């Protein structure tokens, strides 16, 4: 039995060793200098508070978003109009919103790189355009927002520059979201827009603060980063259906295997493959304790979404007026951003976007069943263009998919493995070796 399991593992290792040279090219193309330049430009708008000046060409949210759009337009010009760049906006009012000082448009800047085969399937990378001072209602005080979140916005622009040089089967969206500090308005607006348009969202990678390596806890770390993901992502509202889903999870598992959690595992696996010097930390919660980010509105509508950010925060440089008090310099200013680190996290996003955009769709249905012997049987729906599939399994307490078996059928029985002791999933593999996100069984094979 041990010998049989060892053969499984050896097969897994040999198949996982297959990598794509283009992914290494993408990592090398990401530029710390360009990210630095873009962060500098964003901080020089003074404040980017969502409710700040929209008329000036040099100060406020209006000038900032027009500059972001011009950057996406320039990238599109250089790739023969490969990006569809536009504003997506929603009107928010002061009434009923305690963080809204006056009625205004919340404007997102969207750039879509259409896929050649699956144009309606989208993987999204987002950064936030807006910034804030100590008082989020104060839209006049300087709020440079260098790390929070010019770093994420600059990383998104840089990723668009790099990936626009390639063709992908699936579509990629690069977006600058607004209104994050006032209540995640920009993400909510775009998620609703995606739902109305019938977009098939593979997932959103929300980048919020990717440039700080020196934490208020005294730790300096330029390799670790956090991936926040919540366990269950659903837009189901029917109490009876929710209760039925909970009963299924109680008996068959899956309480930590929602689509956002699978997206997080996908990121972890690919980073350890292509950027092994990095330490991706999977955090099993929606976001930081009691706080939220722009992936949440997508989760609320049933889309997969995670947050990528630094591992060690410095709270003296977040949501702070620029000042010195008791010898401590407060304020989210340019000199605190570590650009080689921001480059690394930008590269993380770029390789995940590329891998998913080159991958076939995931199986829509995966069924699992047990038999009265040490074995687990699985079957799944056929995926167009997939040359094969990978069956994954892991200990029930493991955060990552640790074992796999490559097969070229849509039905397979894993012999010599006790179904009760593991969780299982299936991904689709394309001709180029890129895989879809793993799908946790959504049916019982009786």
C-alpha positions in Angstrom: 0.0 0.0 0.0 2.8 2.4 0.9 4.5 1.6 -2.4 1.3 2.4 -4.3 0.9 5.8 -2.5 4.6 6.6 -3.2 4.0 6.0 -6.9 1.1 8.5 -6.7 3.3 11.1 -5.2 6.2 10.6 -7.6 3.8 11.0 -10.5 2.5 14.2 -8.9 6.0 15.6 -8.5 7.0 14.8 -12.1 3.9 16.4 -13.5 4.1 19.5 -11.3 7.7 20.0 -12.5 6.3 21.2 -15.8 6.6 24.9 -16.0 6.0 27.6 -18.6 9.0 29.7 -19.6 6.7 32.7 -20.4 5.8 32.9 -16.7 9.5 33.5 -15.9 9.6 36.1 -18.6 6.7 37.9 -17.1 8.3 38.0 -13.6 11.5 39.6 -15.2 9.5 42.2 -17.1 7.9 43.8 -14.0 9.7 47.0 -13.2 10.3 48.5 -9.8 11.3 51.8 -11.4 8.0 52.1 -13.3 6.0 51.3 -10.1 8.0 53.9 -8.2 7.3 56.5 -10.8 3.6 55.8 -10.8 3.3 55.8 -7.0 5.2 59.2 -7.1 2.7 60.6 -9.6 -0.3 59.4 -7.6 1.0 61.0 -4.4 1.4 64.3 -6.1 -2.3 64.8 -6.6 -2.3 65.9 -3.0 -5.4 64.1 -1.9 -7.4 61.4 -3.8 -10.3 61.4 -1.4 -13.3 60.2 -3.4 -15.1 63.4 -2.6 -12.2 65.8 -3.4 -11.8 68.1 -6.3 -12.9 66.7 -9.7 -12.2 69.8 -11.8 -8.5 70.5 -11.2 -6.0 68.9 -13.5 -3.4 68.7 -10.7 -5.2 68.0 -7.5 -7.9 65.6 -6.3 -9.7 62.4 -7.3 -10.7 63.8 -10.7 -7.2 64.5 -11.9 -6.0 61.1 -10.4 -8.6 59.0 -12.3 -8.0 60.9 -15.5 -4.3 60.1 -15.2 -5.0 56.4 -14.5 -7.2 56.3 -17.6 -4.5 58.0 -19.7 -2.0 55.3 -18.5 -4.3 52.5 -19.6 -5.0 54.4 -22.9 -1.2 54.6 -23.5 -0.8 50.9 -22.8 -3.6 50.2 -25.2 -2.0 52.4 -27.9 1.2 50.5 -27.6 -0.4 47.1 -27.9 -2.5 48.0 -31.0 -5.6 48.9 -29.0 -5.7 45.6 -27.1 -7.4 47.2 -24.1 -11.0 48.6 -24.0 -10.7 51.4 -21.5 -13.7 53.2 -20.0 -15.2 54.7 -16.9 -17.7 52.8 -14.9 -19.6 54.9 -12.4 -22.4 55.0 -9.8 -24.0 57.9 -8.0 -23.8 57.9 -4.2 -25.7 60.3 -1.9 -25.1 61.7 1.5 -28.5 60.4 2.8 -28.1 57.2 4.7 -24.3 57.1 4.2 -22.4 58.2 7.3 -19.1 58.3 5.3 -20.4 60.4 2.4 -19.9 64.2 3.0 -21.8 65.1 -0.2 -23.5 63.5 -3.2 -21.0 62.5 -5.9 -20.1 60.1 -8.6 -17.9 57.2 -7.6 -15.9 56.5 -10.8 -13.9 53.4 -11.6 -11.4 53.1 -14.4 -11.7 49.8 -16.2 -9.3 48.3 -18.9 -10.4 45.0 -20.5 -8.0 42.8 -22.4 -10.3 40.5 -24.3 -9.6 36.8 -24.5 -9.3 35.1 -27.9 -11.4 32.0 -27.0 -13.4 32.8 -23.8 -14.0 36.6 -24.0 -16.8 36.5 -21.4 -14.6 34.8 -18.8 -12.7 37.4 -16.7 -9.9 37.3 -14.2 -9.6 40.7 -12.5 -6.8 42.6 -10.8 -7.8 45.7 -8.8 -6.1 48.6 -7.0 -7.7 51.6 -5.3 -7.4 55.1 -6.7 -8.7 56.8 -3.6 -6.9 57.8 -0.4 -7.9 59.4 2.9 -6.7 61.5 5.8 -7.3 60.7 9.5 -10.9 61.8 9.1 -12.4 60.0 6.1 -14.9 62.9 5.7 -12.1 65.4 5.3 -11.7 65.7 1.5 -9.4 68.7 1.6 -6.4 67.8 3.8 -3.4 66.3 2.0 -3.6 62.5 1.9 -0.9 61.1 -0.4 -1.8 57.5 0.1 1.5 56.2 -1.1 1.2 52.6 0.2 -2.6 52.7 0.8 -3.2 52.4 -2.0 -1.1 54.0 -4.7 1.1 50.9 -4.4 -1.8 48.6 -5.5 -2.9 51.0 -8.2 0.6 51.3 -9.6 1.0 47.5 -9.4 -2.2 47.1 -11.5 -1.0 49.6 -14.1 2.4 47.9 -14.3 0.7 44.5 -14.7 -1.3 45.8 -17.6 1.9 47.1 -19.2 3.5 43.7 -19.0 0.6 41.4 -19.8 -0.6 43.5 -22.7 2.3 42.1 -24.6 0.7 38.6 -24.7 -2.5 37.0 -26.0 -4.8 35.0 -23.7 -7.7 32.7 -24.2 -9.6 34.3 -21.3 -10.1 38.0 -20.7 -8.2 40.1 -18.1 -9.6 43.2 -16.4 -7.3 45.8 -14.8 -9.2 48.2 -12.7 -8.7 51.2 -10.5 -11.6 51.3 -8.0 -12.8 54.3 -6.1 -14.8 54.9 -2.9 -13.0 52.1 -1.0 -12.4 54.2 2.1 -16.0 55.4 2.3 -17.7 51.9 2.1 -16.3 49.8 -0.8 -18.5 51.7 -3.2 -16.4 51.2 -6.3 -16.2 47.4 -5.8 -19.9 47.2 -5.2 -20.6 49.1 -8.4 -18.3 47.0 -10.6 -19.5 43.8 -9.1 -23.1 44.8 -9.8 -22.1 45.9 -13.3 -20.5 42.4 -13.9 -23.6 40.7 -12.7 -25.9 42.7 -15.0 -23.6 42.1 -17.9 -23.5 38.4 -17.3 -19.7 38.2 -16.9 -18.3 34.9 -15.9 -15.8 35.9 -13.2 -13.0 33.5 -12.6 -12.0 35.7 -9.6 -10.8 39.1 -8.5 -7.3 39.7 -7.0 -7.8 42.8 -4.8 -4.4 44.5 -4.1 -4.5 46.8 -1.2 -1.2 47.9 0.4 1.6 46.0 -1.3 4.6 48.2 -0.6 5.5 48.1 3.1 8.1 45.7 4.6 8.6 47.3 8.0 5.8 46.5 10.4 4.7 48.3 13.5 5.4 45.0 15.2 9.1 45.6 14.5 9.4 42.9 11.9 11.1 43.6 8.6 10.1 41.1 5.9 10.4 41.6 2.1 9.3 38.1 1.1 6.0 37.3 3.0 2.6 38.4 1.9 -0.9 37.6 2.9 -3.8 36.1 0.9 -7.1 36.7 2.6 -10.0 34.5 1.6 -13.3 33.6 3.1 -14.5 30.0 3.3 -17.9 30.1 1.6 -18.8 32.5 -1.2 -22.4 32.5 -2.3 -25.2 34.8 -3.4 -27.8 32.4 -2.3 -30.5 34.0 -0.2 -33.1 31.2 0.2 -32.9 30.0 3.8 -34.0 26.5 2.9 -31.3 26.2 0.2 -28.7 27.6 2.6 -29.7 25.1 5.2 -29.5 22.3 2.7 -26.0 23.4 1.7 -25.0 23.5 5.4 -26.2 20.0 5.9 -24.2 18.7 3.0 -21.1 20.4 4.3 -21.7 18.9 7.7 -21.5 15.3 6.3 -19.2 15.7 3.3 -17.0 18.6 4.2 -16.3 21.8 2.2 -16.7 24.4 5.0 -13.2 25.7 4.0 -13.4 24.9 0.3 -15.5 27.7 -1.3 -14.4 29.2 -4.6 -12.5 32.1 -2.9 -10.5 29.7 -0.8 -9.7 27.6 -4.0 -8.5 30.8 -5.7 -6.2 31.5 -2.7 -4.8 27.9 -2.9 -4.2 28.4 -6.6 -2.2 31.5 -5.9 -0.2 29.7 -3.2 0.6 26.8 -5.5 1.7 28.9 -8.4 3.8 31.3 -6.3 5.7 28.3 -4.7 6.3 26.9 -8.2 7.5 30.1 -10.0 8.6 32.3 -7.1 9.8 29.9 -4.4 11.7 32.6 -2.5 8.3 34.2 -1.6 6.3 33.2 1.4 2.5 33.3 0.6 0.5 33.3 3.9 -3.0 32.0 3.5 -5.2 33.8 6.0 -8.5 32.1 6.7 -10.8 35.1 7.0 -12.4 37.6 4.6 -10.0 40.4 5.5 -8.1 41.9 8.4 -10.0 41.5 11.8 -13.1 43.6 11.6 -12.1 45.4 8.4 -12.9 45.0 4.7 -11.5 45.3 1.2 -12.8 45.7 -2.3 -13.0 42.0 -3.0 -15.9 41.8 -0.5 -18.6 43.2 -2.8 -17.7 40.5 -5.3 -17.9 37.8 -2.7 -21.3 39.2 -1.7 -22.6 38.6 -5.2 -21.2 35.0 -5.4 -17.9 35.7 -7.2 -14.5 34.4 -6.1 -12.3 37.1 -4.6 -9.3 37.4 -2.4 -7.1 40.2 -1.0 -3.3 40.3 -1.6 -1.3 42.5 0.7 1.8 42.9 2.8 2.4 40.7 5.8 3.4 43.4 8.3 1.5 46.7 8.5 2.6 50.0 9.9 -0.5 51.7 11.3 1.3 55.0 11.8 1.3 55.2 8.0 -2.3 54.4 7.4 -5.3 56.7 7.5 -3.2 59.4 9.2 -2.8 63.1 8.7 0.9 64.0 8.0 2.4 65.1 11.3 5.1 64.3 13.9 3.9 63.5 17.4 6.1 62.2 20.3 8.9 61.6 17.8 6.8 59.5 15.6 6.3 60.5 11.9 2.7 59.8 10.9 1.4 59.8 7.3 1.3 57.5 4.3 4.1 59.1 2.4 6.3 58.2 -0.6 9.5 57.4 1.3 7.9 54.6 3.2 7.2 52.4 0.2 9.6 49.6 -0.6 9.5 49.3 -4.4 11.5 46.1 -4.8 8.9 44.5 -2.6 6.0 46.1 -4.5 7.6 44.7 -7.7 7.5 41.2 -6.2 3.8 41.4 -5.2 3.0 42.9 -8.6 4.8 39.9 -10.2 2.7 37.6 -8.1 -0.5 39.1 -9.5 0.9 39.1 -13.1 1.8 35.4 -13.1 -1.6 34.4 -11.5 -3.5 36.5 -14.1 -1.5 35.0 -16.9 -1.8 31.4 -15.6 -5.6 31.6 -15.3 -6.0 33.5 -18.5 -4.1 30.8 -20.3 -5.9 27.9 -18.6 -9.1 26.1 -19.7 -12.3 26.6 -17.8 -12.7 24.5 -14.6 -15.0 21.5 -14.6 -18.6 22.7 -13.8 -19.6 19.5 -12.0 -17.4 17.2 -9.8 -19.0 14.2 -8.2 -17.4 12.0 -5.5 -18.4 8.7 -4.0 -17.0 6.0 -1.8 -17.0 2.2 -2.0 -16.5 -0.4 0.6 -12.7 -0.6 0.2 -9.8 1.9 0.5 -10.7 3.9 -2.6 -12.3 7.2 -3.7 -14.2 7.5 -7.0 -14.7 10.8 -8.8 -16.2 11.9 -12.1 -16.6 15.3 -13.6 -17.9 17.2 -16.6 -15.8 17.3 -19.7 -14.0 20.6 -20.4 -13.5 21.9 -23.9 -9.8 22.1 -24.9 -8.6 20.3 -21.7 -6.1 17.6 -22.6 -6.4 16.1 -19.1 -7.3 16.7 -15.5 -5.7 16.6 -12.1 -7.2 15.0 -9.2 -6.0 16.6 -6.0 -6.3 15.4 -2.4 -5.1 16.7 0.9 -5.4 15.9 4.6 -8.6 17.4 6.0 -6.5 19.8 8.2 -4.1 20.9 5.4 -4.5 24.4 4.0 -3.2 23.4 0.5 -3.6 20.7 -2.1 -0.6 18.5 -1.3 -1.0 15.5 -3.6 -2.3 15.0 -7.2 -2.8 12.5 -9.9 -2.9 13.4 -13.6 -5.5 11.5 -15.7 -7.0 11.8 -19.2 -10.5 10.6 -18.5 -13.5 12.2 -16.9 -13.9 9.4 -14.3 -11.4 7.8 -12.1 -11.0 5.7 -9.0 -8.1 6.4 -6.6 -7.2 3.0 -5.2 -5.4 2.6 -1.9 -6.6 5.8 -0.3 -9.2 6.0 2.4 -11.8 8.6 1.3 -12.7 9.5 5.0 -9.2 10.8 5.7 -8.9 13.3 2.8 -10.6 16.1 0.9 -10.5 15.9 -2.9 -10.8 18.2 -5.9 -10.4 18.3 -9.7 -8.8 20.8 -12.1 -8.7 21.0 -15.9 -5.3 21.0 -17.7 -4.7 22.8 -21.0 -2.3 21.9 -23.8 0.1 24.6 -22.5 0.2 22.9 -19.1 -1.8 25.6 -17.3 -4.5 24.5 -15.0 -7.9 25.9 -13.9 -8.7 26.5 -10.3 -9.4 23.3 -8.4 -13.1 22.5 -8.0 -14.3 20.9 -4.8 -16.9 18.1 -5.3 -20.3 19.7 -5.7 -22.2 16.4 -6.1 -22.3 13.0 -4.4 -21.8 10.0 -6.7 -24.1 7.3 -5.5 
